[in-house]
């Protein structure tokens, strides 16, 4: 699969471009062909997808299709303000969305809580693991569709002949003597 990683920084959120490049993109290269985001941005301009729209599933799918990609990974750094008692707290998180380009469906949408403004190695390895599992083709996708009539049918091996029926009991050499037969095979008269 070919993949582009789009990193978006929300208002007041942590800038995670450097850590994502080191801890997420580098390990993902072993599982997918990573395409520079510049190529995706350039393709996005051709289909009139610019700026923040590139970091939405619909925009990423349109730009990814124009760039010839199979998937786009959107990583958005988010900051939320919450109140704990009388104190205001800032919570930082990373939202990961994996978009399949053909059809524009989001096949992965998860949120990871950050430790302060830092992306830790544990969170990055979890993210890489989940994304690679989502990129792996499932059994349903690997089965070819029987609807395709243009392809010749696959050659089948001829069925094996059925096993020969067992011989009748009276012809068999090892048959046990019945009630009218004795061990010598000669009748008593």
Secondary structure, DSSP 8 states (H G I E B T S, - for coil): -EEEEEEEE-TT----HHHHIIIIIHHHTTTSEEE-HHHHHHHHHHTT--GGGGGSHHHHHHHHHHHT-SEEEEEEEEEEEEEETTEEEEEEEEEEEEEETTT--EEEEEEEE-BTTB--HHHHHHHHHHHHHHHS--HHHHS--TT--SS-----------------TTTSTT----SS--TTS----
